[in-house]
């Protein structure tokens, strides 16, 4: 994330911090040539060090003109909070919108358990959760940027070229295991209703439900992602790529397109089962930990047949399972569903 911080500092934050908190004028005999030639003549002992040897952007004079230089932990904390919030929102809206337009089957909105104004509520919930998730997450990102993690730049700095490839399956295995147990824990009666229930409001989710969490819930399930680089080496750009992939995957398993008829991959069909049957399929990428933990429930094969996946027979089966589980887990169903007449007119 230090590379992203370098880019946003160069093109945005340097100017904002210089305007909001300008540095005091430099002494007339200050020896730094860069500052000596600066029209602002601001005093700063900060020196530019590229975040990556692969690519860097030379800073402007504004980088030296704020009372809070780039290495200041308060500035980094504020910047990374907004970066994580805005960057996460951009990724969410771009991928979720594309998925909703080009992948999501709109006929799903006729399902008896599709909520009234659901798409709007999903977007609203996600928007309210993202800043809270960023607030809880930025301390880990600050620690990474300040060099406390095992993030590395070049292969020479890491375990070797072999690890440049091995880090990807290792990351997926580690995070899949971590998310499984955290997700399963969020279904415990002591925390489910006030933490995880907001995400289970969506019985038949759309791609916009992917980030529609309670902020603590969303943060809790992201913990394995942020813990990984403090335990295992991880290349910086791989870290950024995996961040985008994770968000993309989260959207994809909520898109209702049941393509992964595979006993190993935890695709949209498996995750749809989780949404209407609740206590099954907690995994993120694979079904491995659900199988080992006794919580795997195979999707009905009709979900993979285009002519049957949206049939009334299958929908009624899903609704019955959901109604039974809601009584068991929540006690009563307080959701408001789209009227049947309205669905028929869509």
LINBEL-V946686 format. One record per backbone hydrogen bond with DSSP energy under -0.5 kcal/mol. CO is the residue of the C=O (numbers start at 1). NH is the residue of the N-H. E is the energy in kcal/mol with one decimal. If there is no record, write none. Layout:
{{CO,NH,E} {CO,NH,E}}
This chain:
{{1,5,-2.3} {2,6,-2.2} {3,7,-2.1} {4,8,-2.6} {5,9,-2.5} {6,10,-2.2} {7,11,-2.3} {8,12,-1.8} {8,13,-2.5} {9,14,-2.6} {12,15,-0.6} {12,16,-1.7} {13,17,-3.1} {14,18,-1.8} {15,19,-1.9} {16,20,-2.7} {17,21,-3.1} {21,67,-3.3} {21,68,-0.5} {24,43,-2.4} {27,30,-2.1} {32,36,-2.6} {33,37,-1.8} {35,38,-1.0} {41,26,-4.3} {42,44,-0.5} {60,63,-1.6} {61,64,-1.7} {62,65,-1.1} {65,23,-2.3} {67,69,-0.7} {69,72,-1.9} {72,76,-2.7} {73,77,-2.2} {74,78,-2.3} {75,79,-2.8} {76,80,-2.9} {77,81,-1.9} {78,82,-1.9} {79,83,-2.7} {80,84,-2.7} {81,85,-2.1} {82,86,-3.1} {83,87,-3.0} {84,88,-1.7} {85,89,-2.1} {86,90,-2.6} {87,91,-2.4} {88,92,-2.4} {89,93,-2.8} {90,94,-2.6} {91,95,-2.2} {92,96,-2.5} {93,97,-1.7} {94,98,-2.2} {95,99,-2.6} {96,100,-2.6} {97,101,-2.4} {98,102,-2.8} {99,103,-2.2} {99,104,-3.0} {104,106,-0.8} {105,108,-2.1} {106,109,-1.7} {107,110,-2.2} {108,111,-2.1} {111,114,-2.1} {113,203,-0.5} {114,338,-2.2} {115,118,-1.4} {117,121,-2.2} {118,122,-2.8} {119,123,-2.3} {120,124,-2.5} {121,125,-2.7} {122,126,-2.5} {123,127,-2.5} {124,128,-1.9} {125,129,-1.5} {126,130,-2.4} {127,131,-0.7} {128,132,-0.5} {129,133,-2.6} {130,134,-2.4} {131,135,-2.2} {132,136,-1.8} {133,137,-1.6} {134,138,-2.4} {137,140,-1.3} {137,141,-1.3} {138,142,-2.9} {139,143,-2.1} {140,144,-1.9} {141,145,-2.6} {142,146,-2.2} {143,148,-2.5} {144,147,-1.6} {150,234,-1.3} {152,236,-2.7} {154,157,-1.2} {154,158,-0.8} {155,158,-0.7} {160,163,-0.6} {160,164,-0.9} {161,164,-0.6} {161,165,-0.7} {162,165,-0.9} {162,166,-1.9} {163,167,-2.4} {165,168,-1.1} {165,169,-0.7} {166,170,-2.0} {167,171,-2.3} {168,172,-2.2} {169,173,-2.6} {170,174,-2.5} {171,175,-2.7} {172,176,-2.1} {173,177,-2.0} {174,178,-2.3} {175,179,-2.9} {176,180,-1.9} {177,181,-1.7} {178,182,-2.2} {179,183,-3.3} {180,184,-2.5} {181,185,-2.2} {182,186,-1.8} {183,187,-0.5} {184,187,-1.2} {185,188,-1.8} {188,191,-2.1} {188,192,-2.6} {189,193,-0.5} {191,195,-1.8} {191,196,-0.7} {192,196,-0.8} {192,197,-2.6} {195,214,-0.6} {196,199,-1.1} {196,200,-1.2} {197,201,-0.5} {198,201,-0.5} {199,202,-0.9} {201,203,-1.1} {206,209,-2.3} {207,210,-1.4} {208,211,-0.5} {209,212,-1.3} {211,213,-1.9} {214,218,-2.7} {215,219,-2.4} {216,220,-2.8} {217,221,-2.1} {218,222,-0.6} {219,222,-1.1} {219,223,-0.8} {220,223,-0.9} {222,225,-0.9} {222,226,-1.3} {223,227,-2.3} {224,228,-2.0} {225,229,-0.7} {227,230,-1.9} {227,231,-0.8} {228,231,-1.8} {228,232,-3.3} {229,150,-3.7} {234,152,-1.8} {235,239,-2.3} {236,240,-1.6} {237,241,-2.5} {238,242,-2.8} {239,243,-1.6} {240,244,-1.9} {241,245,-2.5} {242,246,-2.9} {243,247,-1.8} {244,248,-2.6} {245,249,-3.3} {246,250,-2.3} {247,251,-1.8} {248,252,-2.5} {249,253,-2.2} {251,254,-1.5} {252,255,-1.4} {256,258,-0.9} {257,259,-1.9} {259,261,-2.0} {260,262,-2.1} {264,287,-2.4} {265,267,-1.5} {267,271,-2.2} {268,272,-2.3} {269,273,-1.9} {270,274,-1.5} {271,275,-1.7} {272,276,-1.8} {273,277,-2.7} {274,278,-1.4} {277,279,-2.2} {285,266,-3.0} {287,291,-2.4} {288,292,-2.4} {289,293,-2.4} {290,294,-0.6} {290,295,-2.5} {290,296,-0.9} {291,294,-0.7} {295,281,-2.6} {300,303,-2.1} {301,304,-1.5} {302,305,-1.5} {304,306,-0.6} {305,308,-1.9} {305,309,-2.8} {306,310,-0.5} {308,311,-2.1} {311,315,-2.3} {312,316,-2.7} {313,317,-1.7} {314,318,-2.4} {315,319,-2.6} {316,320,-2.1} {317,321,-2.0} {318,322,-2.6} {319,323,-2.7} {320,324,-2.0} {321,325,-2.3} {322,326,-2.7} {323,327,-1.6} {324,328,-1.6} {325,329,-2.8} {326,330,-2.6} {326,331,-1.6} {330,332,-0.7} {332,334,-0.7} {335,337,-0.6} {336,116,-2.4} {339,343,-1.9} {340,344,-2.0} {341,345,-1.1} {342,346,-0.5} {343,346,-1.0}}
